[in-house]
Each structure stands twice: as C-alpha cells, then as structure tokens.
Amino acid sequence: MAIDWLGFSYAIALGLGGYVGYKTKGSVMSLIAGLFFGVVSAYGAYNISNDPHDIKVSLFASGILTVVMGMRFKKSGKLMPAGIMAGLSLLMVLRLLLLLIA
C-alpha cells in the first residue's frame, strides 16, 4: 500500500488556503470551502492509497476546483489565489488521469 503523498499535500494546501483567505480577508466562505475541499481531497487521497485506481473522489474535488477557480482567475485576472489553485487543481486532474491509465 503506497501512500498518496501528493494527494495529501494537495488536501493540506486547500485547507491552508482556506485558512489564509479567512485570516487575510476575513472570508468565512473561503474557510468553509477550503476546509470542505481539503477534507474531501484527503479522503480521496486515502482511497487512492488503498486502491490506486479509486480516483473518483479526488477527481471530483479537483475537477470542480479546476473549473471554479479557473473561472475566477479568468474573471479577476489575479494569480493569487485563483490562478494558483486552478493550476494546482488542473495538475491534480492530469495526475489522476495518468494514474487511471497506468
């Protein structure tokens, strides 16, 4: 059983991002979304750790974040946080699809 370190790191980044958004801007929605998607992504990483082909949960979370944060980046043009999170989420989607193929 190999631990999905990249998946857990992504989940931590989401949770920390939500916390930072809350502390800097006072955005409760950022905190809620960051913690929610962080927990969902951590659960997905746990599933991948047990079965490398069980990518459904992780793909769902990272796919939604790719679309949502990508739209926010396109609308605002700001790299931080929308552009970075959209990029990380897209990389995660690509990684998960490669796991499915391999």
C-alpha positions as CSV (number, residue, x, y, z in Angstrom):
1,M,0.0,0.0,0.0
2,A,1.6,3.2,-1.2
3,I,0.6,6.4,0.5
4,D,-0.6,9.2,-1.9
5,W,1.7,11.9,-0.6
6,L,0.8,14.3,-3.5
7,G,-2.9,13.9,-2.8
8,F,-2.5,14.5,0.9
9,S,-0.2,17.5,0.2
10,Y,-2.9,18.9,-2.2
11,A,-5.5,18.5,0.5
12,I,-3.3,20.3,3.1
13,A,-2.8,23.1,0.5
14,L,-6.5,23.5,0.1
15,G,-7.2,23.7,3.8
16,L,-4.3,26.1,4.4
17,G,-5.5,28.2,1.5
18,G,-9.0,28.5,3.0
19,Y,-7.5,29.4,6.4
20,V,-5.2,32.1,4.9
21,G,-8.1,33.5,2.9
22,Y,-10.1,33.8,6.2
23,K,-7.2,35.4,8.1
24,T,-6.2,37.9,5.5
25,K,-9.6,38.9,4.1
26,G,-12.0,37.7,6.8
27,S,-13.7,35.5,4.2
28,V,-15.7,32.8,6.0
29,M,-16.7,31.3,2.7
30,S,-13.0,30.8,1.8
31,L,-12.5,29.0,5.1
32,I,-15.6,26.8,4.6
33,A,-14.7,25.9,1.0
34,G,-11.0,25.3,1.8
35,L,-11.8,23.0,4.7
36,F,-14.5,21.2,2.8
37,F,-12.5,20.5,-0.3
38,G,-9.4,19.8,1.8
39,V,-11.3,17.1,3.7
40,V,-12.8,15.7,0.5
41,S,-9.4,15.6,-1.1
42,A,-7.8,14.0,1.9
43,Y,-10.5,11.3,1.8
44,G,-9.8,10.9,-1.9
45,A,-6.0,10.5,-1.2
46,Y,-6.8,7.9,1.4
47,N,-8.9,6.0,-1.2
48,I,-6.0,6.2,-3.7
49,S,-3.6,5.0,-1.0
50,N,-5.7,1.9,-0.6
51,D,-6.5,1.4,-4.3
52,P,-4.6,3.4,-6.9
53,H,-7.5,3.1,-9.4
54,D,-10.1,4.6,-7.0
55,I,-9.8,8.2,-8.2
56,K,-13.5,9.1,-8.2
57,V,-13.5,11.3,-5.1
58,S,-10.2,13.1,-5.8
59,L,-11.1,13.6,-9.5
60,F,-14.5,15.1,-8.4
61,A,-12.9,17.6,-6.0
62,S,-10.0,18.6,-8.2
63,G,-12.2,18.8,-11.3
64,I,-14.7,21.1,-9.6
65,L,-11.9,23.3,-8.2
66,T,-10.2,23.5,-11.7
67,V,-13.4,24.8,-13.2
68,V,-14.5,27.2,-10.4
69,M,-11.0,28.6,-9.7
70,G,-10.3,28.8,-13.5
71,M,-13.5,30.9,-14.0
72,R,-12.5,33.1,-11.0
73,F,-9.0,33.6,-12.5
74,K,-10.4,34.4,-15.9
75,K,-12.8,37.0,-14.4
76,S,-10.3,38.6,-12.0
77,G,-7.0,38.0,-13.7
78,K,-5.4,37.6,-10.3
79,L,-2.8,34.9,-10.0
80,M,-3.2,34.7,-6.2
81,P,-5.2,32.7,-5.1
82,A,-7.5,31.8,-8.1
83,G,-4.8,31.2,-10.7
84,I,-2.6,29.1,-8.4
85,M,-5.4,27.0,-7.2
86,A,-6.7,26.5,-10.7
87,G,-3.3,25.4,-11.9
88,L,-2.7,23.1,-8.9
89,S,-6.1,21.5,-9.4
90,L,-5.5,21.1,-13.2
91,L,-2.2,19.4,-12.4
92,M,-4.0,17.1,-10.0
93,V,-6.7,16.2,-12.6
94,L,-3.9,15.3,-15.1
95,R,-2.1,13.3,-12.5
96,L,-5.2,11.4,-11.6
97,L,-6.0,10.6,-15.2
98,L,-2.5,9.3,-15.6
99,L,-3.0,7.1,-12.5
100,L,-6.1,5.7,-14.2
101,I,-4.2,4.9,-17.4
102,A,-1.2,3.3,-15.7
